Structure formats: structure tokens, C-alpha cells
Amino acid sequence: MGKKLTEAQIETFHRDGFVFPIDVFTEQQALQLRTELEAAEAKWPEAFKGAARNNAHLNLKCLDKIVHNETLVDAIEDLIGPDILNYGTVLFIKEANDPGFVSWHQDARYMGLEPHVGITAWVALSHSNEQSGCMQMIPGSHGVIKDHNDTYGEENILTRGQEIQDVDDTLAVSLNLRPGQMSIHSARVIHASQPNNSSDRRIGFVIQPYMPPYVKQTIRRTGAQLIRGTDTHQNFDLLGRPAIDMAPEDVAMRDQINADWAEILYDGAEQRRNF
């Protein structure tokens, strides 16, 4: 038995490459976090557009609280050990009846992080189900990194519209989550999500990845947060936490990290998009 996960959940993660659902917040707590997030969105709409959806935890306290939540981090420790860095975050918000989708891909393919031992926490702040376009996973697909094609599809919300060809989607498992639950998946597992056909926003906050400090960024040095334990490797510049929302120095830090990410994620690409 781990700090948060059961032995069965830990076994499931190693076998399938993902585990869900994991209770982190109550529905009421998730609603409060959503309320805080949407209030920030109304006040600072520019902070939710394009590349600014990346690493918003560096300038918004409501997201910072999620990244450092003790219950959530306990589950991460059960899988990667007591020394934990957070590389970054992404807000995946699909509006009601939004045609945006995520094609079949593996996170590790373009992130430049070696070895591929990082894990992603996907936290639901609204209902995430098949109607709203929840994530789908291919169990056991985390063994080998596959070739990806860059499509730059207009409705594909990945940076390069990257996709793996010939995925057998009959094997897919839908990760249905209530608000306040999360899933955890390997950086190597094949996953996707479909459009939101519901009447509500589908709000996913993705911490990507949590990783042990021995992981290296192979393309460009950048920053990360020390979440728990110690960092004796110093492979990343350690980043602070926001004391207030949208402090100019925190926004500047976010913009610098996002500029680093653009160089990393678009390394070798034929074109770029603003996310």
C-alpha cells in the first residue's frame, strides 16, 4: 500500500501505462477551483490564449495549489519516489460543442526529456466523459515510442497536430472522471481525446510531467519546480511559486519558460503555431 494508491492501482499503472479514477478533491472543492479559475479568466483573458495556456501555474495561485496538493503528490510519490520535480502544466479547455480534438500520440515523443520516466496527472475541474471528450488510452502501449506525423490539423489542439498512424481504437479505454478526480498516465502511453459534444466546458488541468530529478532536458535547458524531496542533480533551473495572481515577474517567468518550450516542442518542425 502506498501513501495514496493501492497496490492494485500501482500494478495497473505499470501494466497498462495509466490508472484512474483517483480522488483528489471533492466535487465542491473542484467547483471552487473552477470558480477561481474562471474568475481569473474573466479578469485576465490574455492569460488563457495561445501559448499562455501553458504553465499558468506559475502566475495563478489556484493552479499552483493543485500542482502542490499533498494528496495528489502522494499518488505521484507512490509511482516515482520521494524526490519530485514538476516540468510544467497545460490547460486543456474544450468549450461546449467544441470540435477540437487530440489525436493519438505519446507525450514523450517531442518533450526532449530523457529517460521517459515522467508521468502526467490529468485533473478534471468539470465532468470529463465520452460526451465531453474525455481522454482515451490504449492499454499496454507504453513500451515503444512510435513514429508521429505532424498534421497541423486546424481542429487538432496539439502543438504540431502530431499523430500516430494505424492505432486500433477498438482497444481504447475512456477515462471518465468526475470533477475533482484525476488520472495518471505514463509519458509513453498512446492516448487521444475526441471533441466536446456536451453543453458544458470540459476543463482539464494537466501537470506534465512530474519526474524524478535525474531526468534531463536533451534539447534546451529550462526550468522546473521542486515539489517534494531534494534535487541533487541540478538538471533544471528551479522555479518559484506565485505569491499573488499575475505578478509581472511571474508572467515574465512563464513567458520565458513557454519560449523554451516552443524551441523544444517545435525542434525540427516545418512550421509553428502559437501554442
PADRENNU-515954 format. One record per residue: x, y, z of N, C-alpha, C in turn; residue number from 1; residue in three letters. Coordinates in Angstrom, 2 decimals, padded with zeros to 5 digits. Layout:
<pts>
      n.x      n.y      n.z     ca.x     ca.y     ca.z      c.x      c.y      c.z    n  res
        X        Y        Z        X        Y        Z        X        Y        Z  NUM  ALA
...
</pts>
This chain:
<pts>
      n.x      n.y      n.z     ca.x     ca.y     ca.z      c.x      c.y      c.z    n  res
   000.85  -001.20   000.00   000.00   000.00   000.00   000.88   001.25   000.00    1  MET
   000.62   002.16  -000.95   001.38   003.40  -001.00   000.77   004.47  -000.11    2  GLY
   001.28   005.68  -000.23   000.72   006.80   000.53  -000.70   007.12   000.11    3  LYS
  -001.00   006.97  -001.18  -002.34   007.26  -001.73  -002.88   006.09  -002.54    4  LYS
  -002.05   005.51  -003.38  -002.51   004.46  -004.28  -002.47   003.10  -003.61    5  LEU
  -003.41   002.25  -003.98  -003.39   000.87  -003.51  -002.38   000.08  -004.35    6  THR
  -002.02  -001.11  -003.85  -001.12  -001.97  -004.62  -001.74  -002.32  -005.97    7  GLU
  -003.05  -002.50  -006.00  -003.72  -002.82  -007.27  -003.61  -001.65  -008.25    8  ALA
  -003.76  -000.42  -007.77  -003.63   000.74  -008.65  -002.21   000.88  -009.18    9  GLN
  -001.23   000.65  -008.33   000.17   000.73  -008.76   000.45  -000.34  -009.81   10  ILE
  -000.06  -001.54  -009.60   000.12  -002.62  -010.58  -000.57  -002.27  -011.90   11  GLU
  -001.76  -001.69  -011.81  -002.48  -001.29  -013.03  -001.69  -000.27  -013.82   12  THR
  -001.12   000.71  -013.13  -000.32   001.72  -013.83   000.85   001.08  -014.58   13  PHE
   001.58   000.22  -013.93   002.75  -000.39  -014.59   002.34  -001.32  -015.72   14  HIS
   001.19  -001.97  -015.60   000.73  -002.88  -016.65   000.15  -002.13  -017.84   15  ARG
  -000.74  -001.17  -017.57  -001.48  -000.51  -018.64  -000.86   000.80  -019.10   16  ASP
  -000.04   001.43  -018.24   000.51   002.74  -018.56  -000.33   003.89  -018.05   17  GLY
  -001.42   003.58  -017.35  -002.29   004.61  -016.77  -003.12   004.00  -015.65   18  PHE
  -003.66   004.90  -014.81  -004.57   004.46  -013.75  -005.57   005.58  -013.48   19  VAL
  -006.82   005.20  -013.23  -007.90   006.14  -012.96  -009.06   005.36  -012.38   20  PHE
  -010.05   006.01  -011.78  -010.02   007.40  -011.29  -009.36   007.45  -009.93   21  PRO
  -008.74   008.57  -009.63  -008.11   008.80  -008.34  -008.75   010.04  -007.72   22  ILE
  -009.31   009.89  -006.55  -009.96   011.01  -005.87  -008.90   011.95  -005.28   23  ASP
  -008.95   013.21  -005.67  -008.04   014.22  -005.13  -008.84   015.28  -004.38   24  VAL
  -009.86   015.84  -005.05  -010.72   016.86  -004.44  -012.16   016.35  -004.41   25  PHE
  -012.95   016.89  -003.50  -014.39   016.65  -003.56  -014.96   017.44  -004.73   26  THR
  -016.18   017.14  -005.12  -016.81   017.91  -006.19  -016.95   019.37  -005.79   27  GLU
  -017.25   019.63  -004.53  -017.38   021.02  -004.07  -016.05   021.74  -004.15   28  GLN
  -014.97   021.08  -003.78  -013.65   021.69  -003.88  -013.28   021.95  -005.35   29  GLN
  -013.63   021.01  -006.21  -013.35   021.19  -007.64  -014.15   022.36  -008.20   30  ALA
  -015.40   022.50  -007.76  -016.21   023.64  -008.20  -015.59   024.95  -007.75   31  LEU
  -015.07   024.99  -006.53  -014.42   026.20  -006.04  -013.17   026.53  -006.87   32  GLN
  -012.38   025.52  -007.20  -011.21   025.74  -008.04  -011.61   026.23  -009.42   33  LEU
  -012.68   025.64  -009.97  -013.17   026.09  -011.27  -013.64   027.53  -011.20   34  ARG
  -014.34   027.88  -010.13  -014.82   029.25  -009.96  -013.65   030.23  -009.92   35  THR
  -012.61   029.89  -009.17  -011.43   030.74  -009.09  -010.75   030.86  -010.45   36  GLU
  -010.65   029.74  -011.16  -010.02   029.75  -012.48  -010.80   030.61  -013.47   37  LEU
  -012.11   030.46  -013.47  -012.92   031.22  -014.44  -012.99   032.70  -014.07   38  GLU
  -012.87   033.01  -012.79  -012.79   034.42  -012.39  -011.49   035.03  -012.90   39  ALA
  -010.40   034.28  -012.81  -009.12   034.76  -013.35  -009.21   034.91  -014.87   40  ALA
  -009.88   033.98  -015.52  -010.04   034.03  -016.97  -010.80   035.28  -017.39   41  GLU
  -011.84   035.63  -016.63  -012.62   036.83  -016.94  -011.79   038.10  -016.71   42  ALA
  -010.94   038.08  -015.69  -010.14   039.26  -015.35  -008.93   039.42  -016.26   43  LYS
  -008.31   038.29  -016.63  -007.10   038.34  -017.46  -007.26   037.39  -018.66   44  TRP
  -008.13   037.70  -019.59  -008.38   036.77  -020.70  -007.14   036.46  -021.52   45  PRO
  -006.20   037.40  -021.55  -004.98   037.17  -022.33  -004.14   036.03  -021.75   46  GLU
  -004.37   035.71  -020.49  -003.61   034.65  -019.83  -004.13   033.26  -020.18   47  ALA
  -005.16   033.17  -021.01  -005.76   031.88  -021.38  -005.76   031.65  -022.88   48  PHE
  -004.99   032.43  -023.61  -005.00   032.33  -025.07  -003.65   031.85  -025.57   49  LYS
  -003.69   031.05  -026.63  -002.46   030.62  -027.27  -001.51   029.93  -026.30   50  GLY
  -000.24   030.29  -026.41   000.79   029.66  -025.59   000.62   029.94  -024.11   51  ALA
  -000.13   030.98  -023.75  -000.31   031.32  -022.34  -001.09   030.26  -021.58   52  ALA
  -001.73   029.33  -022.28  -002.40   028.22  -021.58  -001.36   027.27  -020.96   53  ARG
  -000.11   027.40  -021.41   000.97   026.60  -020.85   001.55   027.28  -019.61   54  ASN
   001.78   026.49  -018.58   002.48   026.94  -017.37   001.78   028.09  -016.65   55  ASN
   000.46   028.11  -016.71  -000.30   029.14  -015.98  -000.18   028.96  -014.47   56  ALA
   000.29   027.80  -014.01   000.50   027.61  -012.57   001.59   028.53  -012.03   57  HIS
   002.42   029.07  -012.92   003.50   029.97  -012.49   002.99   031.36  -012.16   58  LEU
   001.73   031.67  -012.58   001.20   033.01  -012.30  -000.23   033.00  -011.78   59  ASN
  -000.83   031.84  -011.53  -002.17   031.76  -010.95  -002.15   030.83  -009.74   60  LEU
  -002.53   031.38  -008.59  -002.44   030.62  -007.34  -003.38   029.42  -007.31   61  LYS
  -004.55   029.51  -007.93  -005.50   028.39  -007.89  -004.91   027.15  -008.58   62  CYS
  -004.11   027.35  -009.62  -003.47   026.23  -010.31  -002.23   025.76  -009.56   63  LEU
  -001.50   026.69  -008.99  -000.35   026.34  -008.16  -000.78   025.42  -007.01   64  ASP
  -001.95   025.70  -006.42  -002.45   024.86  -005.32  -002.66   023.42  -005.77   65  LYS
  -003.11   023.24  -006.99  -003.34   021.89  -007.49  -002.01   021.16  -007.67   66  ILE
  -001.04   021.83  -008.27   000.26   021.22  -008.54   000.90   020.70  -007.26   67  VAL
   000.73   021.45  -006.15   001.37   021.12  -004.89   000.45   020.40  -003.90   68  HIS
  -000.75   020.03  -004.34  -001.70   019.39  -003.42  -001.10   018.11  -002.84   69  ASN
  -001.16   017.98  -001.52  -000.49   016.87  -000.83  -001.03   015.52  -001.26   70  GLU
  -002.36   015.40  -001.37  -002.96   014.12  -001.76  -002.53   013.73  -003.16   71  THR
  -002.55   014.69  -004.07  -002.13   014.43  -005.45  -000.67   014.00  -005.49   72  LEU
   000.18   014.75  -004.80   001.62   014.45  -004.84   001.93   013.13  -004.16   73  VAL
   001.15   012.75  -003.15   001.33   011.43  -002.55   001.17   010.33  -003.59   74  ASP
   000.18   010.47  -004.47  -000.03   009.47  -005.52   001.15   009.43  -006.47   75  ALA
   001.70   010.59  -006.79   002.86   010.63  -007.66   004.06   009.96  -007.00   76  ILE
   004.26   010.22  -005.70   005.37   009.61  -004.97   005.27   008.09  -004.99   77  GLU
   004.06   007.57  -004.93   003.88   006.13  -004.97   004.44   005.51  -006.26   78  ASP
   004.56   006.31  -007.32   005.00   005.79  -008.62   006.43   006.16  -008.97   79  LEU
   006.93   007.32  -008.52   008.27   007.73  -008.94   009.23   008.00  -007.79   80  ILE
   008.76   007.87  -006.55   009.64   008.07  -005.42   009.51   009.45  -004.80   81  GLY
   010.27   009.71  -003.72   010.06   010.89  -002.89   010.64   012.20  -003.42   82  PRO
   011.55   012.13  -004.40   012.14   013.35  -004.97   011.44   013.66  -006.28   83  ASP
   010.71   014.79  -006.30   009.76   015.04  -007.39   009.92   016.45  -007.93   84  ILE
   010.12   016.57  -009.24   010.07   017.84  -009.95   008.79   017.90  -010.77   85  LEU
   008.28   019.12  -010.98   007.21   019.35  -011.95   007.80   020.14  -013.11   86  ASN
   007.73   019.55  -014.30   008.26   020.20  -015.50   007.37   021.33  -015.98   87  TYR
   006.04   021.15  -015.91   005.15   022.21  -016.37   003.69   021.79  -016.35   88  GLY
   002.83   022.67  -016.86   001.39   022.39  -016.88   000.78   022.91  -018.18   89  THR
  -000.38   022.37  -018.51  -001.16   022.81  -019.67  -002.63   022.83  -019.28   90  VAL
  -003.33   023.89  -019.64  -004.79   023.95  -019.51  -005.41   023.45  -020.80   91  LEU
  -006.14   022.35  -020.72  -006.88   021.84  -021.87  -008.36   022.12  -021.64   92  PHE
  -008.84   023.22  -022.18  -010.24   023.61  -022.04  -010.93   023.46  -023.39   93  ILE
  -011.90   022.56  -023.45  -012.74   022.43  -024.64  -014.08   023.09  -024.33   94  LYS
  -014.42   024.07  -025.13  -015.70   024.75  -024.92  -016.85   023.81  -025.26   95  GLU
  -018.05   024.16  -024.80  -019.24   023.37  -025.15  -019.38   023.26  -026.65   96  ALA
  -019.66   022.05  -027.12  -019.83   021.78  -028.55  -018.63   022.24  -029.37   97  ASN
  -017.45   022.02  -028.82  -016.19   022.42  -029.45  -015.68   021.27  -030.32   98  ASP
  -015.33   021.53  -031.60  -014.83   020.45  -032.45  -013.38   020.08  -032.19   99  PRO
  -012.70   020.79  -031.30  -011.29   020.50  -031.04  -011.08   019.09  -030.50  100  GLY
  -010.00   018.45  -030.94  -009.70   017.09  -030.50  -008.19   016.95  -030.34  101  PHE
  -007.80   015.84  -029.74  -006.39   015.49  -029.59  -006.18   014.15  -030.27  102  VAL
  -005.26   014.10  -031.22  -005.01   012.88  -031.97  -004.18   011.88  -031.16  103  SER
  -004.13   010.64  -031.63  -003.36   009.60  -030.95  -001.88   009.96  -030.94  104  TRP
  -001.30   010.01  -029.75   000.09   010.44  -029.63   000.68   009.93  -028.32  105  HIS
   001.99   010.11  -028.18   002.72   009.84  -026.94   003.40   011.13  -026.50  106  GLN
   003.22   011.52  -025.24   003.80   012.77  -024.75   005.31   012.80  -024.90  107  ASP
   005.96   011.67  -024.69   007.42   011.64  -024.64   008.06   011.93  -026.00  108  ALA
   007.30   011.81  -027.08   007.89   011.89  -028.42   008.57   013.23  -028.68  109  ARG
   008.00   014.34  -028.20   008.51   015.66  -028.55   009.03   016.47  -027.36  110  TYR
   009.03   015.91  -026.17   009.31   016.73  -024.99   010.80   016.88  -024.68  111  MET
   011.63   016.06  -025.28   013.06   016.19  -025.06   013.54   015.74  -023.70  112  GLY
   012.72   015.02  -022.96   013.07   014.59  -021.60   013.52   013.13  -021.63  113  LEU
   014.69   012.88  -021.08   015.26   011.54  -021.04   015.72   011.22  -019.63  114  GLU
   015.53   009.99  -019.14   014.72   008.92  -019.73   013.23   009.21  -019.61  115  PRO
   012.41   008.40  -020.27   010.97   008.63  -020.34   010.25   008.06  -019.13  116  HIS
   010.60   008.57  -017.96   010.01   008.04  -016.73   009.01   009.02  -016.11  117  VAL
   008.81   010.18  -016.73   007.85   011.15  -016.21   006.42   010.65  -016.33  118  GLY
   005.56   011.17  -015.46   004.15   010.79  -015.51   003.28   012.05  -015.47  119  ILE
   002.18   011.98  -016.17   001.25   013.10  -016.29   000.05   012.90  -015.38  120  THR
  -000.29   013.95  -014.63  -001.53   013.97  -013.85  -002.54   014.83  -014.60  121  ALA
  -003.72   014.28  -014.87  -004.79   014.98  -015.59  -005.94   015.18  -014.61  122  TRP
  -006.14   016.43  -014.19  -007.11   016.74  -013.14  -008.37   017.34  -013.76  123  VAL
  -009.51   016.75  -013.48  -010.79   017.21  -014.02  -011.39   018.29  -013.12  124  ALA
  -011.68   019.46  -013.70  -012.39   020.51  -012.98  -013.83   020.63  -013.48  125  LEU
  -014.20   019.80  -014.42  -015.59   019.64  -014.86  -015.76   018.16  -015.19  126  SER
  -016.98   017.76  -015.51  -017.18   016.35  -015.87  -016.43   016.04  -017.16  127  HIS
  -015.66   014.96  -017.12  -014.91   014.52  -018.29  -015.39   013.11  -018.61  128  SER
  -016.14   012.99  -019.69  -016.71   011.71  -020.07  -016.74   011.61  -021.60  129  ASN
  -017.32   010.55  -022.11  -017.27   010.35  -023.56  -018.01   011.47  -024.31  130  GLU
  -019.08   011.99  -023.73  -019.79   013.07  -024.39  -018.98   014.36  -024.44  131  GLN
  -018.24   014.64  -023.37  -017.49   015.89  -023.29  -016.08   015.77  -023.85  132  SER
  -015.69   014.59  -024.33  -014.38   014.45  -024.94  -013.28   014.09  -023.97  133  GLY
  -013.54   013.08  -023.12  -012.53   012.66  -022.15  -011.35   012.01  -022.85  134  CYS
  -010.27   011.84  -022.12  -009.12   011.13  -022.67  -009.43   009.66  -022.88  135  MET
  -008.78   009.10  -023.90  -008.85   007.67  -024.17  -007.43   007.13  -024.25  136  GLN
  -007.21   005.96  -023.71  -005.89   005.36  -023.63  -005.88   003.98  -024.28  137  MET
  -004.73   003.62  -024.84  -004.52   002.27  -025.36  -003.72   001.50  -024.31  138  ILE
  -004.34   000.56  -023.59  -003.64  -000.14  -022.52  -002.40  -000.88  -023.02  139  PRO
  -001.32  -000.77  -022.26  -000.10  -001.51  -022.59   000.70  -000.95  -023.74  140  GLY
   000.38   000.27  -024.18   001.05   000.84  -025.36   002.27   001.68  -024.99  141  SER
   002.75   001.56  -023.76   003.83   002.42  -023.28   005.21   001.76  -023.40  142  HIS
   005.32   000.76  -024.25   006.60   000.07  -024.40   007.56   000.75  -025.35  143  GLY
   007.07   001.19  -026.51   007.93   001.70  -027.57   007.41   003.06  -028.04  144  VAL
   008.34   004.01  -028.29   007.95   005.29  -028.87   007.73   005.11  -030.37  145  ILE
   006.54   005.48  -030.84   006.16   005.29  -032.23   006.51   006.52  -033.07  146  LYS
   006.57   006.32  -034.38   006.70   007.44  -035.30   005.41   008.26  -035.28  147  ASP
   005.55   009.60  -035.36   004.41   010.51  -035.40   004.48   011.34  -036.68  148  HIS
   003.32   011.64  -037.24   003.23   012.57  -038.37   002.72   013.91  -037.89  149  ASN
   003.35   015.00  -038.32   002.89   016.35  -037.99   001.84   016.76  -039.00  150  ASP
   000.59   016.97  -038.54  -000.50   017.30  -039.46  -000.88   018.77  -039.42  151  THR
  -000.63   019.45  -038.28  -001.07   020.83  -038.07  -002.57   021.00  -038.37  152  TYR
  -003.33   019.95  -038.06  -004.77   020.00  -038.31  -005.43   021.15  -037.57  153  GLY
  -006.33   021.84  -038.24  -006.94   023.05  -037.70  -007.64   022.80  -036.38  154  GLU
  -008.32   021.67  -036.24  -009.06   021.38  -035.02  -008.25   020.55  -034.03  155  GLU
  -007.04   020.18  -034.40  -006.19   019.39  -033.52  -005.48   020.33  -032.55  156  ASN
  -005.68   020.15  -031.25  -005.18   021.13  -030.29  -003.79   020.79  -029.76  157  ILE
  -003.13   019.78  -030.33  -001.72   019.55  -030.03  -000.86   020.55  -030.80  158  LEU
   000.34   020.80  -030.29   001.20   021.82  -030.90   001.39   021.62  -032.40  159  THR
   001.81   020.44  -032.78   002.11   020.15  -034.18   001.00   019.33  -034.85  160  ARG
  -000.09   019.09  -034.13  -001.12   018.19  -034.64  -000.55   016.80  -034.87  161  GLY
   000.40   016.41  -034.01   001.11   015.15  -034.21   000.20   013.96  -033.98  162  GLN
   000.40   012.93  -034.78  -000.45   011.76  -034.62   000.28   010.49  -035.03  163  GLU
  -000.10   009.39  -034.37   000.39   008.06  -034.71  -000.61   007.42  -035.66  164  ILE
  -000.11   006.83  -036.71  -000.98   006.18  -037.69  -001.36   004.77  -037.23  165  GLN
  -002.52   004.33  -037.70  -002.95   002.93  -037.57  -003.07   002.44  -036.13  166  ASP
  -003.60   003.31  -035.27  -003.90   002.90  -033.90  -005.23   002.14  -033.89  167  VAL
  -005.27   001.01  -033.25  -006.50   000.22  -033.15  -007.36   000.81  -032.03  168  ASP
  -008.27   001.72  -032.41  -009.05   002.41  -031.38  -010.13   001.53  -030.76  169  ASP
  -010.31   000.31  -031.26  -011.24  -000.60  -030.59  -010.70  -001.04  -029.23  170  THR
  -009.40  -000.82  -029.01  -008.78  -001.19  -027.74  -008.85  -000.06  -026.71  171  LEU
  -009.33   001.10  -027.13  -009.27   002.29  -026.29  -010.15   002.18  -025.05  172  ALA
  -009.62   002.73  -023.95  -010.36   002.83  -022.69  -010.65   004.30  -022.45  173  VAL
  -011.92   004.64  -022.20  -012.30   006.02  -021.92  -012.12   006.31  -020.44  174  SER
  -011.43   007.41  -020.14  -011.12   007.76  -018.76  -012.17   008.74  -018.23  175  LEU
  -013.30   008.20  -017.81  -014.38   009.02  -017.27  -014.01   009.50  -015.87  176  ASN
  -014.09   010.81  -015.67  -013.74   011.41  -014.39  -014.83   012.39  -013.95  177  LEU
  -015.14   012.41  -012.67  -015.98   013.46  -012.12  -015.09   014.63  -011.75  178  ARG
  -015.66   015.82  -011.57  -014.84   016.95  -011.11  -014.14   016.62  -009.80  179  PRO
  -012.83   016.87  -009.74  -012.05   016.58  -008.55  -011.28   015.28  -008.61  180  GLY
  -011.55   014.46  -009.61  -010.77   013.24  -009.80  -009.66   013.48  -010.81  181  GLN
  -008.68   012.59  -010.80  -007.61   012.67  -011.79  -007.28   011.29  -012.32  182  MET
  -006.61   011.30  -013.45  -005.95   010.11  -013.97  -004.46   010.38  -013.98  183  SER
  -003.68   009.33  -014.00  -002.23   009.43  -014.13  -001.82   008.54  -015.30  184  ILE
  -000.98   009.08  -016.20  -000.51   008.24  -017.29   000.97   008.42  -017.57  185  HIS
   001.56   007.38  -018.11   002.96   007.39  -018.50   003.18   008.33  -019.67  186  SER
   004.35   008.94  -019.73   004.70   009.79  -020.87   004.79   008.99  -022.16  187  ALA
   004.79   007.67  -022.06   004.96   006.83  -023.25   003.66   006.21  -023.75  188  ARG
   002.58   006.30  -023.00   001.36   005.61  -023.38   000.65   006.37  -024.52  189  VAL
   000.04   005.64  -025.44  -000.69   006.24  -026.56  -002.07   006.66  -026.08  190  ILE
  -002.42   007.93  -026.35  -003.71   008.44  -025.90  -004.22   009.53  -026.83  191  HIS
  -005.50   009.86  -026.66  -006.17   010.84  -027.52  -007.41   011.33  -026.79  192  ALA
  -008.11   012.29  -027.40  -009.45   012.67  -026.91  -010.26   013.22  -028.06  193  SER
  -011.56   013.07  -027.96  -012.49   013.46  -029.02  -013.11   014.83  -028.72  194  GLN
  -013.86   015.40  -029.68  -014.50   016.71  -029.45  -015.47   016.69  -028.28  195  PRO
  -015.74   017.88  -027.75  -016.71   018.05  -026.67  -018.09   018.26  -027.28  196  ASN
  -018.94   017.27  -027.15  -020.31   017.36  -027.67  -021.32   017.65  -026.57  197  ASN
  -020.84   018.09  -025.42  -021.74   018.39  -024.32  -022.05   019.88  -024.28  198  SER
  -022.94   020.26  -023.36  -023.36   021.66  -023.23  -022.55   022.43  -022.18  199  SER
  -021.51   021.78  -021.64  -020.66   022.44  -020.65  -019.22   022.39  -021.13  200  ASP
  -018.39   023.28  -020.60  -016.96   023.24  -020.89  -016.36   021.97  -020.30  201  ARG
  -015.38   021.41  -020.98  -014.60   020.33  -020.40  -013.26   020.94  -020.01  202  ARG
  -013.00   021.04  -018.70  -011.81   021.71  -018.19  -010.88   020.67  -017.59  203  ILE
  -009.75   020.48  -018.25  -008.72   019.60  -017.74  -007.45   020.38  -017.44  204  GLY
  -006.88   020.16  -016.27  -005.63   020.79  -015.90  -004.58   019.69  -015.84  205  PHE
  -003.56   019.83  -016.67  -002.61   018.76  -016.89  -001.24   019.16  -016.34  206  VAL
  -000.71   018.35  -015.43   000.62   018.56  -014.88   001.53   017.56  -015.58  207  ILE
   002.51   018.09  -016.34   003.14   017.26  -017.37   004.61   017.58  -017.57  208  GLN
   005.49   016.68  -017.18   005.20   015.61  -016.24   005.76   015.93  -014.86  209  PRO
   005.28   015.17  -013.89   006.03   015.01  -012.66   007.17   014.03  -012.98  210  TYR
   008.36   014.29  -012.44   009.50   013.46  -012.82   010.55   013.46  -011.71  211  MET
   011.34   012.40  -011.62   012.46   012.40  -010.68   013.56   013.34  -011.17  212  PRO
   014.37   013.87  -010.26   015.35   014.89  -010.65   016.46   014.41  -011.57  213  PRO
   016.64   013.09  -011.75   017.70   012.64  -012.64   017.33   012.77  -014.11  214  TYR
   016.07   013.07  -014.42   015.67   013.29  -015.81   016.38   014.53  -016.37  215  VAL
   016.76   014.47  -017.65   017.44   015.57  -018.30   016.63   016.10  -019.48  216  LYS
   016.74   017.40  -019.73   016.19   018.01  -020.94   017.31   017.98  -021.98  217  GLN
   017.08   017.26  -023.07   018.15   016.99  -024.04   018.25   018.03  -025.15  218  THR
   017.26   018.91  -025.28   017.26   019.89  -026.37   017.69   021.27  -025.91  219  ILE
   017.18   021.70  -024.75   017.45   023.06  -024.28   017.24   023.12  -022.77  220  ARG
   018.17   023.72  -022.06   017.99   023.86  -020.62   016.82   024.79  -020.32  221  ARG
   016.03   024.41  -019.32   014.87   025.21  -018.95   014.61   025.01  -017.46  222  THR
   013.43   025.42  -017.01   013.13   025.39  -015.59   012.19   024.28  -015.19  223  GLY
   012.10   024.05  -013.88   011.16   023.11  -013.28   011.01   023.49  -011.81  224  ALA
   009.94   023.02  -011.21   009.71   023.25  -009.79   010.07   022.01  -008.98  225  GLN
   010.70   022.22  -007.84   010.91   021.14  -006.89   009.65   021.04  -006.04  226  LEU
   008.94   019.94  -006.17   007.66   019.75  -005.49   007.84   019.07  -004.14  227  ILE
   008.74   018.11  -004.08   008.93   017.34  -002.85   010.33   016.74  -002.87  228  ARG
   010.92   016.62  -001.69   012.22   015.98  -001.58   013.37   016.91  -001.92  229  GLY
   014.42   016.36  -002.50   015.62   017.13  -002.82   016.00   016.93  -004.28  230  THR
   016.76   017.90  -004.81   017.27   017.83  -006.17   018.79   017.92  -006.11  231  ASP
   019.44   016.78  -006.23   020.90   016.75  -006.19   021.52   016.74  -007.59  232  THR
   020.67   016.75  -008.63   021.18   016.65  -010.00   021.32   018.01  -010.69  233  HIS
   020.45   018.96  -010.35   020.53   020.32  -010.89   020.49   020.35  -012.42  234  GLN
   019.63   019.51  -012.99   019.45   019.49  -014.45   018.53   020.60  -014.94  235  ASN
   017.81   021.26  -014.00   016.86   022.31  -014.34   017.07   023.51  -013.43  236  PHE
   016.72   024.69  -013.94   016.69   025.88  -013.10   015.43   025.81  -012.25  237  ASP
   015.57   025.87  -010.94   014.42   025.72  -010.06   013.59   026.99  -010.02  238  LEU
   012.28   026.83  -010.21   011.34   027.94  -010.32   010.56   028.11  -009.02  239  LEU
   010.15   029.34  -008.73   009.37   029.63  -007.54   007.88   029.48  -007.75  240  GLY
   007.12   029.87  -006.72   005.66   029.79  -006.73   005.07   031.20  -006.66  241  ARG
   003.89   031.40  -007.24   003.29   032.74  -007.20   002.74   033.10  -005.83  242  PRO
   003.06   034.30  -005.36   002.51   034.80  -004.09   001.18   035.50  -004.32  243  ALA
   001.03   036.10  -005.50  -000.22   036.74  -005.92  -000.47   036.38  -007.38  244  ILE
  -001.69   036.56  -007.83  -002.01   036.27  -009.22  -001.41   037.32  -010.16  245  ASP
  -000.82   036.82  -011.24  -000.40   037.63  -012.38   000.61   038.73  -012.01  246  MET
   001.47   038.44  -011.05   002.56   039.38  -010.75   003.44   039.49  -011.99  247  ALA
   003.86   040.70  -012.35   004.63   040.89  -013.59   005.86   039.98  -013.69  248  PRO
   006.57   039.79  -012.58   007.76   038.94  -012.63   007.40   037.47  -012.87  249  GLU
   006.23   037.04  -012.38   005.79   035.67  -012.62   005.33   035.48  -014.06  250  ASP
   004.65   036.47  -014.61   004.24   036.41  -016.01   005.47   036.36  -016.91  251  VAL
   006.49   037.15  -016.58   007.73   037.14  -017.36   008.40   035.77  -017.28  252  ALA
   008.39   035.16  -016.09   008.96   033.82  -015.94   008.20   032.82  -016.79  253  MET
   006.86   032.89  -016.73   006.04   031.99  -017.55   006.36   032.17  -019.02  254  ARG
   006.46   033.39  -019.48   006.73   033.65  -020.90   008.09   033.10  -021.31  255  ASP
   009.09   033.20  -020.43   010.40   032.66  -020.75   010.36   031.14  -020.85  256  GLN
   009.67   030.51  -019.89   009.56   029.05  -019.93   008.79   028.62  -021.19  257  ILE
   007.75   029.34  -021.55   006.99   028.99  -022.74   007.81   029.18  -024.01  258  ASN
   008.68   030.19  -024.02   009.59   030.36  -025.16   010.54   029.17  -025.26  259  ALA
   011.02   028.70  -024.10   011.86   027.50  -024.10   011.08   026.31  -024.66  260  ASP
   009.84   026.16  -024.19   009.01   025.05  -024.66   008.82   025.09  -026.17  261  TRP
   008.61   026.27  -026.73   008.43   026.38  -028.18   009.66   025.86  -028.92  262  ALA
   010.85   026.24  -028.42   012.07   025.75  -029.05   012.18   024.24  -028.95  263  GLU
   011.72   023.68  -027.84   011.81   022.24  -027.63   010.76   021.49  -028.44  264  ILE
   009.49   021.90  -028.30   008.40   021.16  -028.93   008.40   021.26  -030.44  265  LEU
   008.91   022.37  -030.97   008.95   022.56  -032.42   010.32   022.26  -033.01  266  TYR
   011.20   021.65  -032.23   012.52   021.31  -032.74   012.41   020.40  -033.97  267  ASP
   012.96   020.86  -035.09   012.90   020.10  -036.33   011.60   020.21  -037.10  268  GLY
   010.64   021.02  -036.61   009.34   021.14  -037.27   009.43   022.06  -038.50  269  ALA
   008.51   021.86  -039.43   008.46   022.68  -040.64   007.73   023.99  -040.41  270  GLU
   006.91   024.06  -039.40   006.17   025.30  -039.10   005.83   025.33  -037.61  271  GLN
   005.37   026.50  -037.15   004.99   026.67  -035.75   003.60   027.26  -035.67  272  ARG
   002.94   026.96  -034.53   001.68   027.60  -034.19   001.85   028.30  -032.84  273  ARG
   000.89   029.14  -032.48   001.02   029.91  -031.26   000.47   029.16  -030.06  274  ASN
   000.86   027.90  -029.90   000.54   027.13  -028.70   001.37   025.86  -028.71  275  PHE
</pts>
